Amino acid sequence: PISPYIYGINEHGDNLDEVTAGSVRQGGNRFTAYNWENNYSNAGSDWYFSSDTYLSSSSTSGACAIDLSEKAEENGVPYKMTTLQMAGYVAADKNGSVSESEAAPSARWDKVEFSKGSEFSLEPDLTDGVVYMDEYVNYLVKTLGDSTTSTGYQAYSLDNEPALWNGTHKLIQPDPVSPEELVSKSVELSKAVKAVDANAEIFGPALYGYIVGLYILFRAPEPASLPVCHLLF
């Protein structure tokens, strides 16, 4: 059998019927500031730092991931990965361009927390100014099934191109991410995912180039409790 790690594609599911793929990754710049609770996202420097409904105009929480799961099932793609937010903030509204004076923290952004620390809800609070990553994973597990099912997500990507956050998403993170910060966040978020879906695979960091990957790997500290992760380029 051909490994699902080969012949994969990165997209939202619109063209799955045109290819034969063993896996699909839902990711890219838009997903760094994607708010799973309301489906708003921010384009960063790709398009005037616009917060809008480009990824989905649905009022159903997690609609992007739910939609991809359905399309993957229809087209026989067995392995699915979606992106979790790790930079620190996500779009709070769909009101268009965000100015530098509205950089996070501000009312234009909701804060990202990896662990909720209390009971999960399948109807997330849209007014508390916070989104929880473990609650997102739990929502997908309860809605689609866990990573062992055909409709659930087998893997999660730890955000997208963190070495470029201070450029692409400078309104969220204006300073370059250090290897220490990246490893610390990756460990914490990975543990939060595994606490909800122990069999899910974790991919990260999702880097934009080979040299950056080597820099992160060789400069990073050696955490004793680092979960098993796959490096994603």
Number of C-alpha atoms within 10 A of each C-alpha: 3 7 10 15 12 10 13 18 19 13 14 21 20 11 11 19 14 8 12 13 20 19 21 25 20 20 22 15 21 19 22 30 30 29 28 25 22 23 26 26 28 32 25 23 14 13 12 13 20 21 26 21 18 14 17 16 14 13 11 14 20 21 19 20 21 18 14 24 25 14 18 25 15 11 16 15 22 19 24 26 25 23 21 28 24 23 22 19 28 29 28 28 20 18 13 16 17 20 12 10 8 14 18 21 13 13 12 21 26 23 20 20 18 22 18 15 10 7 6 14 11 14 10 18 12 13 9 9 16 20 27 23 21 25 25 25 22 21 22 22 18 12 14 18 17 22 22 13 12 18 24 25 27 22 20 23 25 28 25 27 20 25 21 17 21 16 17 22 24 18 23 24 19 14 12 14 15 14 17 15 13 19 20 16 17 22 18 16 23 26 20 20 25 16 15 17 21 13 14 20 20 24 22 22 24 21 19 15 12 10 10 13 17 11 11 18 15 10 11 16 13 11 11 6 9 14 16 12 16 13 14 18 15
